[in-house]
């Protein structure tokens, strides 16, 4: 009988079998990420070696987000927590600082070197936290994530390196596409107006003038003077499209449209951009690459450039911009 044959195996052999089996497939690291962009990067680099929970889903504003009891429980029980830093998750900073005394906490956005960060003109001791808007800068986050995962699980080093290299190659392809389609927009129209100043790194990377109604954080107030300034900009430079954001109220953007109309200039809403949050889980736009692909494609098409409606690799939804 099979049971009797199994029973004859010596104890040392059994222990060796169980030891090798356990080490061949160690349980995945339990990781909490604050934003979807960081969570997707962890999944791309970590693969089967990680199980990632993202605190902030589609449409969530990280500048204003406050942790829930479930968030606190998840972070305290996780093997590690990954967050952006650079004052993005302003309401979580105190808690994450305390948590870092007890477990690994990685501020991956701060891997971008100082010389490649945008300074806040109003608060000189702060940086623009929206580093994910430029795939070139996000490469620093990918390599830092890789190194952090190796630190947490050295046995999976080769997998982490291979996954990171593959992801970095996809980012290079994304950069090339973004440069091509954004560069196809007439130079006079390369002005990006959005609800808050989240796209500065994109503008810096691809030569666009970027204007946000609010500053780096959505906590800042948009005054009437700022609205008036941007309305005049739209009218004087004949800008035909501005953009709403998935995680920010469109009220101020609508005010720009109405203000321009009062000066006999028609401005349309060119589409909805993903600024501080990605699209729905399980969709292409719910990945980092899909998010940026959507943004640059939407911007280029709305401002008079040449870009396919379904994006870089034919994966974009084509009905989002038509619904606005």
C-alpha beads as a LAMMPS data file, in Angstrom:
LAMMPS data file: protein, C-alpha beads

324 atoms
323 bonds

1 atom types
1 bond types

-500.0 500.0 xlo xhi
-500.0 500.0 ylo yhi
-500.0 500.0 zlo zhi

Masses

1 110.0

Atoms # bond

1 1 1 0.000 0.000 0.000
2 1 1 1.196 3.554 -0.648
3 1 1 0.926 4.413 3.045
4 1 1 3.223 1.562 4.062
5 1 1 5.822 2.525 1.435
6 1 1 5.732 6.139 2.691
7 1 1 6.149 4.963 6.277
8 1 1 9.436 3.226 5.426
9 1 1 11.138 6.507 4.412
10 1 1 13.686 7.474 7.055
11 1 1 13.115 10.516 9.246
12 1 1 16.194 12.413 7.955
13 1 1 14.979 12.001 4.364
14 1 1 11.496 13.252 5.283
15 1 1 12.951 16.280 7.053
16 1 1 15.087 17.064 4.002
17 1 1 12.045 16.837 1.717
18 1 1 9.987 19.175 3.858
19 1 1 12.899 21.610 4.374
20 1 1 13.626 21.866 0.628
21 1 1 9.957 22.205 -0.258
22 1 1 9.516 25.043 2.217
23 1 1 12.532 26.914 0.946
24 1 1 11.663 26.414 -2.698
25 1 1 8.411 28.313 -2.318
26 1 1 8.590 30.739 0.582
27 1 1 5.429 32.737 1.249
28 1 1 5.224 36.123 -0.534
29 1 1 6.149 39.278 1.312
30 1 1 3.096 41.078 2.664
31 1 1 3.520 44.687 1.557
32 1 1 1.380 47.806 1.856
33 1 1 1.779 50.615 -0.695
34 1 1 0.148 53.998 -0.302
35 1 1 -0.609 54.749 -3.969
36 1 1 -1.570 52.633 -6.948
37 1 1 1.518 53.717 -8.876
38 1 1 3.791 52.324 -6.172
39 1 1 1.673 49.179 -5.780
40 1 1 1.860 48.421 -9.503
41 1 1 5.623 48.949 -9.525
42 1 1 5.965 46.549 -6.601
43 1 1 3.915 43.950 -8.449
44 1 1 5.955 44.404 -11.638
45 1 1 9.277 44.014 -9.810
46 1 1 8.211 41.610 -7.076
47 1 1 6.117 39.234 -9.151
48 1 1 5.040 36.126 -7.250
49 1 1 7.310 37.015 -4.345
50 1 1 5.044 39.833 -3.133
51 1 1 1.435 40.311 -2.108
52 1 1 0.655 44.021 -2.297
53 1 1 -2.203 46.022 -0.820
54 1 1 -2.727 49.584 -2.037
55 1 1 -4.319 51.996 0.416
56 1 1 -5.541 54.501 -2.164
57 1 1 -7.671 53.386 -5.086
58 1 1 -9.030 55.173 -8.173
59 1 1 -10.150 58.752 -7.625
60 1 1 -8.493 59.044 -4.200
61 1 1 -6.504 62.205 -3.465
62 1 1 -3.307 61.302 -1.550
63 1 1 -2.751 64.897 -0.439
64 1 1 -5.888 64.724 1.703
65 1 1 -6.012 61.006 2.530
66 1 1 -6.238 59.992 6.196
67 1 1 -5.570 56.446 7.324
68 1 1 -8.472 54.285 8.540
69 1 1 -8.361 51.676 11.280
70 1 1 -8.064 48.992 8.619
71 1 1 -5.129 50.852 7.082
72 1 1 -3.362 51.052 10.428
73 1 1 -3.918 47.340 11.017
74 1 1 -2.640 46.447 7.538
75 1 1 0.484 48.581 7.855
76 1 1 1.386 47.359 11.327
77 1 1 1.017 43.719 10.243
78 1 1 2.823 44.071 6.898
79 1 1 6.415 43.016 6.304
80 1 1 7.109 46.479 4.851
81 1 1 5.387 49.691 3.785
82 1 1 6.242 51.626 0.626
83 1 1 5.181 55.253 0.214
84 1 1 6.027 58.137 -2.089
85 1 1 7.276 60.719 0.383
86 1 1 8.153 64.291 -0.680
87 1 1 5.113 65.431 1.351
88 1 1 2.635 63.682 -0.956
89 1 1 0.898 61.683 1.800
90 1 1 0.878 64.652 4.151
91 1 1 -1.699 63.223 6.551
92 1 1 0.190 59.910 6.922
93 1 1 3.659 61.288 7.552
94 1 1 3.541 61.293 11.363
95 1 1 2.200 57.750 11.545
96 1 1 4.710 56.416 8.990
97 1 1 7.557 58.095 10.846
98 1 1 6.579 56.254 14.027
99 1 1 6.062 53.009 12.142
100 1 1 9.548 53.229 10.628
101 1 1 10.974 52.696 14.113
102 1 1 9.429 49.219 14.131
103 1 1 9.563 47.889 10.557
104 1 1 10.941 48.687 7.086
105 1 1 9.288 51.774 5.585
106 1 1 10.542 52.991 2.198
107 1 1 9.881 56.494 0.783
108 1 1 10.596 55.490 -2.821
109 1 1 9.758 58.845 -4.425
110 1 1 12.665 60.364 -2.532
111 1 1 15.034 58.198 -4.581
112 1 1 14.831 60.842 -7.323
113 1 1 18.006 62.948 -6.918
114 1 1 17.646 66.530 -5.716
115 1 1 18.927 67.891 -9.016
116 1 1 16.075 66.158 -10.848
117 1 1 13.335 67.380 -8.496
118 1 1 11.132 70.426 -9.004
119 1 1 11.195 72.949 -6.196
120 1 1 8.050 74.549 -4.815
121 1 1 8.254 78.254 -5.631
122 1 1 6.007 79.133 -2.699
123 1 1 7.602 76.840 -0.103
124 1 1 11.323 76.642 -0.828
125 1 1 11.886 73.730 1.568
126 1 1 9.498 71.456 -0.340
127 1 1 9.665 69.457 -3.558
128 1 1 7.058 68.581 -6.146
129 1 1 6.035 65.027 -5.140
130 1 1 4.491 63.985 -8.506
131 1 1 7.631 62.230 -9.765
132 1 1 5.638 59.412 -11.436
133 1 1 4.522 61.809 -14.179
134 1 1 7.912 61.387 -15.894
135 1 1 8.833 57.764 -16.696
136 1 1 12.465 58.859 -16.822
137 1 1 12.372 59.896 -13.178
138 1 1 10.217 56.917 -12.223
139 1 1 13.156 54.717 -13.190
140 1 1 14.815 55.744 -9.918
141 1 1 11.757 54.454 -8.073
142 1 1 11.908 51.134 -9.927
143 1 1 15.556 50.515 -9.054
144 1 1 15.022 51.596 -5.446
145 1 1 12.033 49.259 -5.190
146 1 1 14.168 46.435 -6.598
147 1 1 16.909 47.058 -4.042
148 1 1 14.427 47.279 -1.170
149 1 1 12.844 43.946 -2.145
150 1 1 16.287 42.325 -2.350
151 1 1 16.958 43.610 1.152
152 1 1 13.706 42.044 2.352
153 1 1 14.170 38.737 0.494
154 1 1 17.754 38.184 -0.716
155 1 1 16.940 34.677 -1.986
156 1 1 14.772 36.174 -4.758
157 1 1 17.483 38.597 -5.900
158 1 1 17.738 37.202 -9.429
159 1 1 13.974 37.357 -9.993
160 1 1 13.772 40.919 -8.704
161 1 1 16.617 42.017 -10.967
162 1 1 15.152 40.327 -14.045
163 1 1 11.676 41.742 -13.398
164 1 1 13.060 45.243 -12.826
165 1 1 15.109 45.105 -16.035
166 1 1 12.011 44.063 -18.008
167 1 1 9.939 46.851 -16.476
168 1 1 12.649 49.433 -17.162
169 1 1 12.675 48.368 -20.799
170 1 1 8.906 48.927 -21.005
171 1 1 9.417 52.370 -19.484
172 1 1 11.912 53.190 -22.238
173 1 1 9.315 52.249 -24.829
174 1 1 6.761 54.432 -23.021
175 1 1 9.185 57.375 -22.989
176 1 1 9.766 57.048 -26.715
177 1 1 6.018 56.996 -27.394
178 1 1 5.354 59.986 -25.133
179 1 1 8.115 61.996 -26.805
180 1 1 6.714 61.208 -30.244
181 1 1 3.032 61.998 -29.643
182 1 1 3.557 65.022 -27.396
183 1 1 6.098 66.374 -29.861
184 1 1 3.498 66.159 -32.636
185 1 1 1.462 68.946 -30.987
186 1 1 2.104 72.373 -32.597
187 1 1 4.657 74.212 -30.487
188 1 1 2.312 77.141 -29.816
189 1 1 -0.257 74.729 -28.361
190 1 1 2.110 72.913 -26.003
191 1 1 0.453 74.372 -22.933
192 1 1 -1.122 72.006 -20.393
193 1 1 -3.726 73.507 -18.046
194 1 1 -5.092 71.251 -15.296
195 1 1 -6.805 71.400 -11.915
196 1 1 -3.611 71.320 -9.824
197 1 1 0.113 71.409 -10.481
198 1 1 0.627 67.661 -10.845
199 1 1 2.102 67.535 -14.344
200 1 1 5.236 69.623 -13.951
201 1 1 7.605 66.686 -14.343
202 1 1 5.837 65.686 -17.549
203 1 1 6.163 69.253 -18.809
204 1 1 9.842 69.350 -17.866
205 1 1 10.532 66.051 -19.629
206 1 1 8.729 66.906 -22.878
207 1 1 9.035 70.687 -23.135
208 1 1 5.489 71.736 -22.202
209 1 1 4.364 74.791 -20.296
210 1 1 2.260 73.461 -17.422
211 1 1 -0.237 75.530 -15.434
212 1 1 -2.294 74.239 -12.524
213 1 1 -5.140 76.136 -10.905
214 1 1 -4.005 74.894 -7.507
215 1 1 -0.417 74.294 -6.426
216 1 1 1.452 71.038 -5.807
217 1 1 -1.076 70.049 -3.135
218 1 1 -4.845 70.090 -3.515
219 1 1 -4.946 71.544 -0.003
220 1 1 -3.962 74.894 -1.502
221 1 1 -6.754 77.299 -2.387
222 1 1 -7.477 78.531 -5.894
223 1 1 -8.107 82.267 -5.698
224 1 1 -10.053 84.396 -8.123
225 1 1 -6.831 86.078 -9.227
226 1 1 -5.391 82.727 -10.297
227 1 1 -8.559 81.886 -12.244
228 1 1 -8.430 85.262 -13.988
229 1 1 -4.751 84.835 -14.870
230 1 1 -5.357 81.453 -16.459
231 1 1 -8.427 82.650 -18.360
232 1 1 -6.334 85.442 -19.866
233 1 1 -3.617 82.921 -20.765
234 1 1 -6.122 80.704 -22.570
235 1 1 -7.569 83.606 -24.530
236 1 1 -4.272 85.295 -25.402
237 1 1 -2.491 82.119 -26.497
238 1 1 -5.583 80.643 -28.157
239 1 1 -5.397 77.434 -26.137
240 1 1 -8.308 75.242 -27.187
241 1 1 -8.349 72.507 -24.537
242 1 1 -7.856 72.090 -20.796
243 1 1 -8.104 68.978 -18.657
244 1 1 -9.917 67.636 -15.609
245 1 1 -8.324 65.133 -13.230
246 1 1 -9.732 61.872 -11.945
247 1 1 -8.908 62.632 -8.303
248 1 1 -9.724 66.376 -8.197
249 1 1 -13.029 68.230 -8.439
250 1 1 -13.627 69.727 -11.880
251 1 1 -15.340 72.821 -10.485
252 1 1 -12.371 75.134 -11.060
253 1 1 -11.799 73.792 -14.576
254 1 1 -15.413 74.576 -15.439
255 1 1 -14.804 78.113 -14.148
256 1 1 -11.992 78.510 -16.691
257 1 1 -14.254 77.374 -19.512
258 1 1 -16.924 79.874 -18.482
259 1 1 -14.387 82.664 -18.024
260 1 1 -12.941 82.135 -21.487
261 1 1 -16.431 82.018 -22.992
262 1 1 -17.132 85.430 -21.411
263 1 1 -14.222 86.735 -23.502
264 1 1 -15.569 85.077 -26.662
265 1 1 -13.047 82.255 -26.668
266 1 1 -14.206 78.632 -26.698
267 1 1 -12.206 76.207 -24.595
268 1 1 -13.188 72.563 -24.459
269 1 1 -12.403 69.988 -21.815
270 1 1 -9.938 67.800 -23.643
271 1 1 -10.393 64.770 -21.421
272 1 1 -9.839 63.398 -17.947
273 1 1 -6.253 62.788 -16.874
274 1 1 -4.979 60.508 -14.145
275 1 1 -2.962 62.686 -11.801
276 1 1 -2.682 61.344 -8.235
277 1 1 -4.445 58.024 -8.812
278 1 1 -4.602 55.430 -11.582
279 1 1 -7.613 53.863 -13.277
280 1 1 -9.742 50.995 -12.033
281 1 1 -8.016 47.787 -10.889
282 1 1 -7.892 45.142 -13.587
283 1 1 -7.869 47.675 -16.428
284 1 1 -4.931 48.814 -18.548
285 1 1 -5.391 52.340 -17.177
286 1 1 -5.101 50.784 -13.710
287 1 1 -1.394 50.109 -14.343
288 1 1 1.426 52.625 -14.249
289 1 1 2.212 52.265 -17.951
290 1 1 -1.490 52.420 -18.879
291 1 1 -1.957 55.550 -16.761
292 1 1 0.856 57.439 -18.488
293 1 1 -0.126 56.096 -21.916
294 1 1 -3.662 57.398 -21.340
295 1 1 -2.420 60.802 -20.199
296 1 1 0.005 61.514 -23.034
297 1 1 -2.388 60.161 -25.661
298 1 1 -5.281 62.261 -24.336
299 1 1 -3.146 65.414 -24.126
300 1 1 -1.696 65.015 -27.609
301 1 1 -5.047 64.374 -29.294
302 1 1 -6.832 67.221 -27.503
303 1 1 -4.122 69.790 -28.289
304 1 1 -3.941 69.008 -32.001
305 1 1 -1.252 66.354 -32.100
306 1 1 -1.166 62.973 -33.770
307 1 1 -1.791 59.978 -31.490
308 1 1 -3.843 56.798 -31.924
309 1 1 -7.091 56.798 -29.955
310 1 1 -6.239 53.427 -28.413
311 1 1 -2.778 54.505 -27.344
312 1 1 0.727 53.135 -27.511
313 1 1 -0.145 49.467 -27.917
314 1 1 -3.861 49.455 -28.682
315 1 1 -4.934 48.814 -25.096
316 1 1 -6.556 52.107 -24.116
317 1 1 -10.302 52.453 -23.667
318 1 1 -11.539 54.725 -26.438
319 1 1 -14.766 56.022 -24.902
320 1 1 -13.479 58.009 -21.914
321 1 1 -12.728 61.317 -23.660
322 1 1 -15.993 61.151 -25.597
323 1 1 -17.995 61.008 -22.369
324 1 1 -16.717 64.334 -21.026

Bonds

1 1 1 2
2 1 2 3
3 1 3 4
4 1 4 5
5 1 5 6
6 1 6 7
7 1 7 8
8 1 8 9
9 1 9 10
10 1 10 11
11 1 11 12
12 1 12 13
13 1 13 14
14 1 14 15
15 1 15 16
16 1 16 17
17 1 17 18
18 1 18 19
19 1 19 20
20 1 20 21
21 1 21 22
22 1 22 23
23 1 23 24
24 1 24 25
25 1 25 26
26 1 26 27
27 1 27 28
28 1 28 29
29 1 29 30
30 1 30 31
31 1 31 32
32 1 32 33
33 1 33 34
34 1 34 35
35 1 35 36
36 1 36 37
37 1 37 38
38 1 38 39
39 1 39 40
40 1 40 41
41 1 41 42
42 1 42 43
43 1 43 44
44 1 44 45
45 1 45 46
46 1 46 47
47 1 47 48
48 1 48 49
49 1 49 50
50 1 50 51
51 1 51 52
52 1 52 53
53 1 53 54
54 1 54 55
55 1 55 56
56 1 56 57
57 1 57 58
58 1 58 59
59 1 59 60
60 1 60 61
61 1 61 62
62 1 62 63
63 1 63 64
64 1 64 65
65 1 65 66
66 1 66 67
67 1 67 68
68 1 68 69
69 1 69 70
70 1 70 71
71 1 71 72
72 1 72 73
73 1 73 74
74 1 74 75
75 1 75 76
76 1 76 77
77 1 77 78
78 1 78 79
79 1 79 80
80 1 80 81
81 1 81 82
82 1 82 83
83 1 83 84
84 1 84 85
85 1 85 86
86 1 86 87
87 1 87 88
88 1 88 89
89 1 89 90
90 1 90 91
91 1 91 92
92 1 92 93
93 1 93 94
94 1 94 95
95 1 95 96
96 1 96 97
97 1 97 98
98 1 98 99
99 1 99 100
100 1 100 101
101 1 101 102
102 1 102 103
103 1 103 104
104 1 104 105
105 1 105 106
106 1 106 107
107 1 107 108
108 1 108 109
109 1 109 110
110 1 110 111
111 1 111 112
112 1 112 113
113 1 113 114
114 1 114 115
115 1 115 116
116 1 116 117
117 1 117 118
118 1 118 119
119 1 119 120
120 1 120 121
121 1 121 122
122 1 122 123
123 1 123 124
124 1 124 125
125 1 125 126
126 1 126 127
127 1 127 128
128 1 128 129
129 1 129 130
130 1 130 131
131 1 131 132
132 1 132 133
133 1 133 134
134 1 134 135
135 1 135 136
136 1 136 137
137 1 137 138
138 1 138 139
139 1 139 140
140 1 140 141
141 1 141 142
142 1 142 143
143 1 143 144
144 1 144 145
145 1 145 146
146 1 146 147
147 1 147 148
148 1 148 149
149 1 149 150
150 1 150 151
151 1 151 152
152 1 152 153
153 1 153 154
154 1 154 155
155 1 155 156
156 1 156 157
157 1 157 158
158 1 158 159
159 1 159 160
160 1 160 161
161 1 161 162
162 1 162 163
163 1 163 164
164 1 164 165
165 1 165 166
166 1 166 167
167 1 167 168
168 1 168 169
169 1 169 170
170 1 170 171
171 1 171 172
172 1 172 173
173 1 173 174
174 1 174 175
175 1 175 176
176 1 176 177
177 1 177 178
178 1 178 179
179 1 179 180
180 1 180 181
181 1 181 182
182 1 182 183
183 1 183 184
184 1 184 185
185 1 185 186
186 1 186 187
187 1 187 188
188 1 188 189
189 1 189 190
190 1 190 191
191 1 191 192
192 1 192 193
193 1 193 194
194 1 194 195
195 1 195 196
196 1 196 197
197 1 197 198
198 1 198 199
199 1 199 200
200 1 200 201
201 1 201 202
202 1 202 203
203 1 203 204
204 1 204 205
205 1 205 206
206 1 206 207
207 1 207 208
208 1 208 209
209 1 209 210
210 1 210 211
211 1 211 212
212 1 212 213
213 1 213 214
214 1 214 215
215 1 215 216
216 1 216 217
217 1 217 218
218 1 218 219
219 1 219 220
220 1 220 221
221 1 221 222
222 1 222 223
223 1 223 224
224 1 224 225
225 1 225 226
226 1 226 227
227 1 227 228
228 1 228 229
229 1 229 230
230 1 230 231
231 1 231 232
232 1 232 233
233 1 233 234
234 1 234 235
235 1 235 236
236 1 236 237
237 1 237 238
238 1 238 239
239 1 239 240
240 1 240 241
241 1 241 242
242 1 242 243
243 1 243 244
244 1 244 245
245 1 245 246
246 1 246 247
247 1 247 248
248 1 248 249
249 1 249 250
250 1 250 251
251 1 251 252
252 1 252 253
253 1 253 254
254 1 254 255
255 1 255 256
256 1 256 257
257 1 257 258
258 1 258 259
259 1 259 260
260 1 260 261
261 1 261 262
262 1 262 263
263 1 263 264
264 1 264 265
265 1 265 266
266 1 266 267
267 1 267 268
268 1 268 269
269 1 269 270
270 1 270 271
271 1 271 272
272 1 272 273
273 1 273 274
274 1 274 275
275 1 275 276
276 1 276 277
277 1 277 278
278 1 278 279
279 1 279 280
280 1 280 281
281 1 281 282
282 1 282 283
283 1 283 284
284 1 284 285
285 1 285 286
286 1 286 287
287 1 287 288
288 1 288 289
289 1 289 290
290 1 290 291
291 1 291 292
292 1 292 293
293 1 293 294
294 1 294 295
295 1 295 296
296 1 296 297
297 1 297 298
298 1 298 299
299 1 299 300
300 1 300 301
301 1 301 302
302 1 302 303
303 1 303 304
304 1 304 305
305 1 305 306
306 1 306 307
307 1 307 308
308 1 308 309
309 1 309 310
310 1 310 311
311 1 311 312
312 1 312 313
313 1 313 314
314 1 314 315
315 1 315 316
316 1 316 317
317 1 317 318
318 1 318 319
319 1 319 320
320 1 320 321
321 1 321 322
322 1 322 323
323 1 323 324
